[in-house]
């Protein structure tokens, strides 16, 4: 049962799932860590990213490697309208943001149903070839998804670590008042953080749609997984989001392969409940003072 071929396949699937979960969770935890916003509409931006990629390829016949960045950046730019209309009113208002953005989530989801109907669509594959690594089958399209996701994660790390905007975000996340006294432009920092968060969500949704399927309800699972990942790693903790994504991705791949999707969901949420009882601030999070 536990032979090298199956375990290798589990590893490949785990890497792809982990990379996508980390992408969507990073945006979620970024908004919470800096603005104290619980973005329950986060998954809908992932859904919009998937639809943007689908239409650019299917309707306009753009090459996949051009359609992906154009669609993802387009969704992130368009989201700035919602940032101005809705999100900015909920900054530093955690509990109000939960209710307001849950309503926004439902509006975007059912607006998508009115626009696209409920049936699923498949994004044309970037490649139909497979690689054989011994007895392990690696679809090239999934490998490309992993490479793009890892490149995006590396870019996000470099942005947060070495750019002036990234430094401002880290300062605002640690202590907003001190950051403002040091000359950090809070409004501009919030807009940049929001744009980056939605960019990551849209990219995660496009990659998710490439592996699975696209529908107006696509955002539900990425949102749920992002929430689980963030709880595991610690709300507002970027390293925690990365660790939580790896743990959840590989757990889902391993348990789902050998024991089924129901067992995987049971174990994942069981671990979350146990962690909330034992360490409610997450693995790498810090307790509220």
Number of C-alpha atoms within 10 A of each C-alpha: 7 8 7 12 15 17 17 18 18 21 16 20 21 21 21 25 24 26 26 31 32 32 28 32 34 30 27 32 29 26 24 21 21 25 26 20 24 28 25 22 23 29 30 28 32 32 29 29 34 33 27 24 31 27 15 19 22 15 9 10 11 16 12 19 11 12 19 23 18 17 25 27 21 16 24 24 15 12 18 17 11 12 16 11 10 15 21 18 13 20 18 16 14 15 12 15 22 17 14 18 20 16 14 19 21 14 14 17 24 15 13 19 15 11 10 14 12 14 11 14 15 15 23 13 14 16 13 10 10 14 12 9 10 9 12 17 15 17 15 16 18 23 18 15 22 21 14 16 23 19 13 17 19 11 12 16 14 12 15 16 14 10 12 11 18 19 16 26 25 19 18 22 19 14 11 18 12 12 18 14 9 11 9 19 14 18 10 12 20 20 16 16 21 23 22 21 23 31 27 29 37 35 31 31 32 31 28 24 23 21 17 13 17 26 21 25 17 24 25 19 12 25 24 15 22 29 23 22 33 33 27 30 27 25 27 27 24 24 16 25 35 22 21 27 31 22 18 27 25 20 20 23 24 20 19 16 17 15 10 13 14 11 14 20 16 11 16 21 13 12 15 18 15 11 17 14 10 10 17 18 21 24 20 21 21 14 11 5 3
